[in-house]
Amino acid sequence: MKKIFISIAIIAGISSLEAQVGMGKASVDGDAILDFPLSTAGIILPMVDNLPTGTAASNGTFLLDKTDLKIKMRENDLWVPLSDAGNLTGTMPNASAEAGGGVIIGAPGSPAQGVLVLESANKALVLPKVNNPVANMKSPVAGTVCYDTVSKTLAVFDGLKWSFWK
């Protein structure tokens, strides 16, 4: 996980502010600010002990809430669950102290707080694409997120089962 964030930090530092970043691919699809290739891996969301509030809780934030074991998204200043209560078996929560303010791609700064912040007025994150994650992701951990190319939905894994969102 640390290698992914270090790679993102290096890419962000080398790239210009308006650059598009392809992770593991030579080019990006469309107007993506960050794009992943078709694979059998997803993004693992951060697990938090306490839900961020106030200015630390930007709409569009995704996380795994350790208090109720649900994957949540911040929408209209409320935390919306995207899964049922899951399980942390097989996960390795980060026990080290946080350092720095995270990585921002697309702008010199951001009022949003997060480990990875994408800022753009006209580009979006393209999630890792997985053909049927239920069948093809052999060992997902709680907080895994990807785009299911078969069902054409957002897929989130809560540690017990997959949930799908259109």
N, C-alpha and C positions, 0 to 999 in steps of 0.2 A: 504494500500500500504506500509506504514511504517513497519507494522508487517511482511510483506513478506521480505523486505530488512533486517530487524533485524534477521529473521529466517535464511536467507541466510548467513548473517555475522556469526551467531553462528555456523552454520553447517560448514562453511568454516574454522573457527577458530579451531574447534574440529577435522575436517578431515585432513588427511595428504595431502601433496601437490599433490600427484598422485591419490587421491581418486576420486571415482565417487559418485555423489550426486543424490539421488532420492528424489524428492519433493512429499511427500504424498504417497510414496510407499516404500516397503522394499528393492527392488533391481532395478537396471537400466537395460534398454534394450541395449544389445550390447556394443559398445564402447562409450557410452555417458558420457560426463563429468557432465552434468546436464540433468535430465530426469523428465518428468511429467507424471502422469497417464491419462488415458482416462477420460475426464470430460466435463463439460459445461462452462469452464472458460479458458481464454487465458492469455498471458502476455500483460501488458499495457506498451507501449513504452514511454520513456520520451518525453515531449513536450519542445522544445527549442525556445527561442526568436530569436536567431541568429545561423546559421549553423556553427559548428566548422570548423576551417581551419587549415592548416599546420599540425604539429605533433599531434594536438588535434583531427584530423579527420582521424582515422584509417579505412582502407578498411574493410568492413564487419560490420560497425556500422549501426544500425537501429534507427530511431527517427521519431517524428512527428514535422514538421516544422510549427510553429505558424504563420509565415509570409504569407504562401500561403495555409495552412491547408492540406498539403500533407504528407503522410507517405513516407519516403525516406530511401534509403540504400546507403552507400558509396561503390562505385565500381570503380576500376581503377582511383582512386583519383578524382572522380566526384560524385556528389549527383544525384542518379537516382530515379525518383518518382515511387512509387509502387501503388499509388492511384491517383484518381482525387482529386480536392479540396473538403474537407469535411466540417465538422461543429463541433464546440466544445460544443454544447448544451449537457448538462448532464455530462460534465467533470468537475473535480475540480482541476484546475492547482495548483501546489505547489507554494505558495507565500513566503515560508520561505527561509532563506539564506542557501546555501549549506555548508556542513561541511565535512571535510575529503576528501579522494581521491577515494572513492568508494570501492567495494569489488572485490578482484581478487581471482578466483578459478582456481587451477591448476598450479600455479607458485608463487614464493615468491614476484614477482613484474612484472610490465608490462609497456612498453612505451605507450600503448593505454590508453586513458582517457575515463572513463565512470563510471556510477553508478554501473554497474556490468560488469566485464571483465572476460571472460573465455579464459585461455591460455593453449593450449595443442598442441603437435605435432601429436597426433594420436587419439584424442577424439573430439566429437562435441556436440553441444547443440541439444537436442531433444525437439522440441516445445511441448506445451500442445496439446494433441490430442482431437479433438472434432468431433463427428459424425454430419455432416451437421450444421455448426455454424449458418447459416442463420435461420434455424428452431429451433435450440436448445439453442442458447445463447439469452436469453430473453432481456437483457439490456446491450449490449456491449457499451463501450465508445470509443471515437476517440483514435486511437493508439493501439487497441487490435489486437494481432497477435496470430495465432494458426495454427495447421496442420489439414486440413479437411480430415478425414479418408475416406469419401465417394468419393470426387473428387480427392483425393490424391494430393492436392496442398497446398501451403502456402496461408493462408487466412488473409487478413488485412482489418480492419474496419476503415474508415476515418471519422466516425461520421454521415455519411449519408447512405453509402452502403458498401458492401463487395467487395473486389477485390481479384482475385485468380491468383496465379503464379505457373507455373510448373517448 
